[in-house]
């Protein structure tokens, strides 16, 4: 089921944040414990060790972890209000984070959500602080101790201009903890942090190709409280953070802190204010701090724009020069309201969590038609048009989860995107042929290795199918899908039902009516069976291996004893632990159908089946599974080439039928759930 909610410009932000501590304790509980014991908090989840700093680099030997009271005599959490000029970048390459923090300081009500009140170096001080960040559709409360990395009594990471102010350094530490380490914060998109500070939805504009009213769009965004950043593209890694002759830095994240108009020699000039998180290095062209243009504007305008000549990293420039020099603008909107529209709305949100798992649901983009259809699919029904026209506004955002934490395992952002199709009426996973013959109605502009891709669409009312994917198949990642709509929309994950439509076992033919095939099987059976006229698991293995080894179209190394145990558990109706001939005959009829299905879905005639085809094969056998089960089965039975041989295929299908029949027998009232004690559970588990 989707997580449904709504967002509006008036949202209070009062949603309770979840504790992230491994022991489940809240900030208040931990602080009270420390005050009662008279000790300062030491965070066991993010210790003052090298592992919290780096995962791929050696830690300099001269780094010391010190508390603020060891660094200055009068530490303060915030001095005179948290301001964009408070923060200076340290030795870590996280300018994107600092640019987002600078933008956040422009919205005190948002700051109060991220930085809860009641934190100070006073009588309630216990060496513990906390911050709240939005992650994957929920707010998290992150606790840290106040031991900070320093060299010669100077902070080496993010720090304030004031030597006795520590909110920004502690906030960076909390964000580093959330992402696994300080090193995990190296490099990124300003949008990522802006979304984590607000739970908002992002939009990106290319300055060179954006519409002529880009200034109006950005001004409206700033007036609505959106957070904004900008950057200059690089063509190679050598250009990263390279300073240009105009004082701008390539491949570097800046925050946008103001947009305004001034009268200059009788003309209205559009200006933009930008901040470099380094706290220095500024634009030196027209409208820079000491440029002559400032001599020709009214003193009141100059005061209103807070123009100064300090080398603080903040500067004004003409908007035309901004478009010429910068390449990208990132806007994090607190609500999905269009920046070209003057009205504000309450938006409905449908959110889904999912994953791409190789061998089952990591199908790649539409270029890979044989596996594209196996990606998770979501149906969206837009029933109600917007108030002002006959179309439906929708914003779709697909976000990768926890990729920074996974960097220490050698993983990074995948290249992701999505496509939207008109949906068929049923709720089953849509198959390959549908995508082969139906074009998409909307899609992400590009596939890109960003944490999130988002697009705004206006679509006619109707049913739509959303398919989020990685670009290449077999690439694994967890993801969050958010679908914003102006009016309430129904949404569901396709193929989420687990059902089995298993035929009743056929009635065996009496001996006098047996077919030639059955007579041949009886002869083989009687050769192996003893006086009890039943075969054991090893005899069943011998019989089946002898018969199946003649099927050259099946790549076959013999059935395992485990597979044969599962077959006996399925067919042994009188619980003897052996198979009588009539039981074997019923199994053989099933076996013939399963062989036929295996060969039908062995599309390349390799003697093996692609694990991506398992959903279709199981559907044909009467068993419909959801993505979670298919992912589990793929991990259990597929080899490194995402293929399943006949023995594993047979084991899988026999065990599934075993489980379905056992469940159906226990579910006497057909409610879709059963109740059992530990003995019943263990008996069932051991007999599958």
BELBEL-V966217 format. One record per pair of residues at least 12 apart in sequence whose C-alpha atoms are under 8 Angstrom apart, sorted by the first residue. I is the first residue (numbers start at 0). GAP is how many residues later the second one is. Records with the same first field share a line. If there is no record, write none. Layout:
BEGIN
I=GAP / GAP
END
This chain:
BEGIN
0=491 / 492
1=348 / 349 / 350 / 489 / 490 / 491
2=346 / 347 / 348 / 349
3=344 / 345 / 346 / 347
4=343 / 344 / 345
5=340 / 341 / 342 / 343
6=328 / 339 / 340 / 341 / 342
7=326 / 327 / 336 / 337 / 338 / 339
8=325 / 326 / 335 / 336 / 337
12=100
14=124
15=123
16=115 / 121 / 122 / 123 / 124
17=120 / 121 / 122 / 123
18=121 / 122 / 123
19=120 / 121 / 122 / 123
20=24 / 121 / 122
21=23
26=101 / 102 / 103 / 116
30=95 / 97
33=92
34=89 / 91
38=87
39=86 / 87 / 88
40=85 / 86 / 87 / 104
41=85 / 86 / 103
42=100 / 101 / 102
45=98 / 131
47=17 / 99 / 100
50=130
51=125 / 128 / 129 / 130
52=128 / 129 / 130
53=127 / 128 / 129 / 130
54=126 / 128 / 353
55=352
61=89
62=86 / 87 / 88
63=84 / 85 / 86 / 87
64=82 / 83 / 84 / 85
65=80 / 81 / 82 / 83 / 84 / 87
66=60 / 79 / 80 / 81
67=78 / 79 / 80 / 96 / 98
70=82 / 83
71=91 / 92
73=90
74=46 / 89 / 90 / 91
75=44 / 45 / 88 / 89 / 90
76=42 / 43 / 44 / 88 / 89 / 90
77=87 / 88 / 89
78=83 / 86
81=23
82=19 / 22 / 23
83=17 / 18 / 19 / 21 / 22
84=17 / 76 / 194 / 227
85=73 / 74 / 75 / 76 / 82
86=15 / 71 / 72 / 73 / 74 / 81 / 190 / 192
87=70 / 71 / 72 / 73 / 189 / 190 / 191
88=68 / 69 / 70 / 188 / 189 / 190
89=65 / 66 / 67 / 68 / 69
90=65 / 66 / 67
91=65 / 66 / 90 / 91 / 93 / 94
92=92 / 93 / 94
93=91 / 92 / 93 / 94
94=92 / 157 / 158 / 159 / 182 / 183
95=91 / 92 / 93 / 94 / 97 / 156 / 157 / 158
96=88 / 91 / 92 / 93 / 96
97=60 / 179
98=91 / 130 / 154 / 155 / 156 / 176 / 177 / 178
99=90 / 91 / 93 / 94 / 127 / 128 / 129 / 155
100=93
101=153 / 155 / 173 / 175
102=124 / 125 / 126 / 152 / 153 / 154
103=90 / 93 / 123
105=151
106=118
109=87 / 88
112=19
113=17 / 18 / 19 / 83
114=15 / 16 / 17
115=14 / 15 / 16
126=18 / 19
127=15 / 16 / 17 / 18
128=14 / 15 / 16 / 17 / 41
129=12 / 13 / 14 / 44
130=12 / 40 / 43
131=65
132=63 / 64 / 65
133=61 / 62 / 63 / 64 / 65
134=61 / 64
135=265 / 344
136=62 / 214 / 343
141=32 / 35 / 36
142=31
143=26 / 29 / 30 / 33
145=24
147=21 / 22 / 25
156=12
157=14
178=223 / 225 / 226
179=224 / 225
180=224
183=220 / 221 / 223 / 224
184=219
188=64 / 261
189=39 / 63 / 140
190=37 / 38 / 139 / 140 / 141
191=259 / 260
193=33 / 138
194=137
197=136
198=135
199=132 / 133 / 134 / 135 / 136
200=131 / 132 / 133 / 134 / 135 / 196 / 253
201=128 / 129 / 130 / 131 / 252
202=127 / 128 / 129 / 130 / 251 / 252
203=124 / 125 / 126 / 127
204=123 / 124 / 125
205=121 / 122 / 123
206=116 / 117 / 119 / 120 / 121 / 122
207=115 / 116 / 119
214=44 / 55 / 104
216=122 / 123
217=41 / 121
218=40 / 41
219=119
220=110 / 112 / 118
221=36 / 37
224=108 / 109
225=105 / 106 / 107 / 108
226=29 / 104 / 105 / 106
227=27 / 28 / 29 / 101 / 102 / 103 / 104
228=24 / 25 / 26 / 27 / 100 / 101 / 102
229=23 / 24 / 25 / 26 / 96 / 97 / 98 / 99 / 100
230=19 / 20 / 21 / 22 / 23 / 95 / 96 / 97 / 98
231=17 / 18 / 19 / 20 / 93 / 94 / 95 / 96
232=17 / 18 / 93 / 94 / 95
233=16 / 17
238=12
239=12
245=37 / 38 / 39
246=34 / 35 / 36 / 37
247=33 / 34 / 35
252=23 / 24
253=20 / 21 / 22 / 23
254=19 / 20 / 21 / 22
255=16 / 17 / 18 / 19
256=15 / 16 / 17 / 18
257=14 / 15 / 16
258=12 / 13 / 14
259=12 / 45
261=35 / 39
262=34 / 35
263=29 / 32 / 33
264=31 / 32
268=49
269=48 / 49 / 50
270=45 / 46 / 47 / 48
271=44 / 45 / 46 / 47 / 50
272=41 / 42 / 43 / 44
273=40 / 41 / 42
274=38 / 39 / 40
275=37 / 38
276=36
277=35
278=32 / 33 / 34 / 35
279=31 / 32 / 33 / 34
280=30 / 31 / 32
281=29 / 31 / 32 / 33
282=32 / 33 / 34
284=32
285=31 / 32
286=28 / 29 / 30 / 31
287=27 / 28 / 29
288=18 / 19 / 20 / 21 / 26 / 27
289=19
334=12
335=59 / 148
344=141
345=140
346=137 / 138 / 139 / 140
347=136 / 137 / 138 / 139 / 140 / 141
348=133 / 134 / 135 / 136
349=132 / 133 / 134 / 139 / 141
350=129 / 130 / 131 / 132
351=128 / 129 / 130 / 141
352=125 / 126 / 127 / 128
353=22 / 124 / 125 / 126 / 127
354=21 / 121 / 122 / 123 / 124
355=19 / 20 / 113 / 114 / 118 / 119 / 120 / 121 / 122 / 123
356=117 / 118 / 119 / 120 / 274
357=115 / 116 / 117 / 118 / 284
358=115 / 251 / 252 / 253 / 272 / 275 / 276 / 279 / 283 / 284
359=14 / 15 / 251 / 252 / 267 / 270 / 271 / 274
360=13 / 14 / 15 / 251 / 266 / 270
361=12 / 13 / 107 / 108 / 111 / 112 / 113 / 114
362=12 / 106 / 107 / 109 / 110 / 111 / 249
363=105 / 106 / 107 / 108 / 109 / 110 / 111
364=52 / 53 / 104 / 105 / 106 / 107 / 108
367=105
368=63 / 66 / 67
369=62
370=61 / 102 / 241
371=60 / 101
372=57 / 58 / 59 / 62
373=57 / 238
374=92 / 93 / 94
375=91 / 92 / 117 / 118 / 251
376=52 / 53 / 88 / 89 / 90 / 91 / 116 / 117 / 118
377=87 / 88 / 89 / 113 / 114 / 115 / 116
378=44 / 48 / 84 / 85 / 86 / 87 / 112 / 113 / 114 / 115
379=83 / 84 / 85 / 86 / 109 / 110 / 111 / 112
380=80 / 81 / 82 / 83 / 108 / 109 / 110
381=78 / 79 / 80 / 81 / 82 / 106 / 107 / 108
382=78 / 79 / 106
383=77 / 103 / 104 / 105
384=75 / 76 / 102
385=100 / 101
389=70
390=67 / 68 / 69 / 70
391=66 / 67 / 68 / 69 / 93 / 94 / 95
392=63 / 64 / 65 / 66 / 92 / 93
393=62 / 63 / 64 / 65 / 89 / 90 / 91 / 92
394=59 / 60 / 61 / 62 / 88 / 89 / 90
395=58 / 59 / 60 / 85 / 86 / 87 / 88
396=55 / 56 / 57 / 58 / 84 / 85 / 86
397=19 / 20 / 54 / 55 / 56 / 70 / 81 / 82 / 83 / 84
398=52 / 53 / 54 / 80 / 81 / 82
399=13 / 14 / 51 / 52 / 77 / 78 / 79 / 80
400=50 / 76 / 77 / 78 / 79
401=76
402=48
412=36 / 37 / 38
413=34 / 35 / 36 / 56 / 57 / 61 / 63
414=32 / 33 / 34 / 35 / 55 / 56 / 57
415=31 / 32 / 33 / 34 / 37 / 52 / 53 / 54 / 55
416=26 / 27 / 29 / 30 / 31 / 36 / 51 / 52 / 53 / 54
417=25 / 26 / 29 / 48 / 49 / 50 / 51
418=21 / 22 / 23 / 24 / 25 / 47 / 48 / 49
419=20 / 21 / 22 / 23 / 44 / 45 / 46 / 47
420=17 / 18 / 19 / 20 / 21 / 43 / 44 / 45
421=18 / 19 / 40 / 41 / 42 / 43
422=40 / 41 / 42
423=39
424=38
426=67 / 68
427=66 / 67 / 68
428=65 / 66
429=64
441=15
446=23 / 24
494=129 / 130 / 131 / 132
495=129 / 130 / 131
496=127 / 128 / 129
497=125 / 126 / 127 / 128
498=124 / 125 / 126
499=122 / 123 / 124 / 160
500=121 / 122
501=119 / 120 / 121 / 155
504=81
505=80
506=79
507=74 / 77 / 78
517=67
521=59
523=19
524=18 / 56
527=15
532=47 / 48
533=44 / 45 / 46 / 47
534=43 / 44 / 45
535=41 / 42 / 43
536=24 / 27 / 28 / 31 / 41
537=23 / 26
539=24
540=18 / 19 / 20 / 23
543=15
544=13 / 14
552=46 / 52 / 53 / 54
553=45 / 52 / 53 / 54 / 92
554=51 / 52 / 53 / 90 / 91
555=51 / 89 / 90 / 91
557=89
558=88
559=87
561=89
562=84 / 85 / 87 / 88
565=85 / 88 / 89 / 92 / 121 / 122
566=87
568=89 / 118 / 119
569=84 / 85 / 87 / 88 / 118
570=12 / 13 / 15 / 16
593=27 / 56
596=20 / 23 / 24
597=19 / 48 / 51
600=12 / 16
606=38 / 39
607=35 / 36 / 37 / 38
608=34 / 35 / 36 / 37
609=32 / 33 / 34
610=23 / 27 / 31 / 32 / 33
611=30
613=16
614=15
617=35
632=19
636=12 / 15
654=33
657=30
658=29
661=22
END
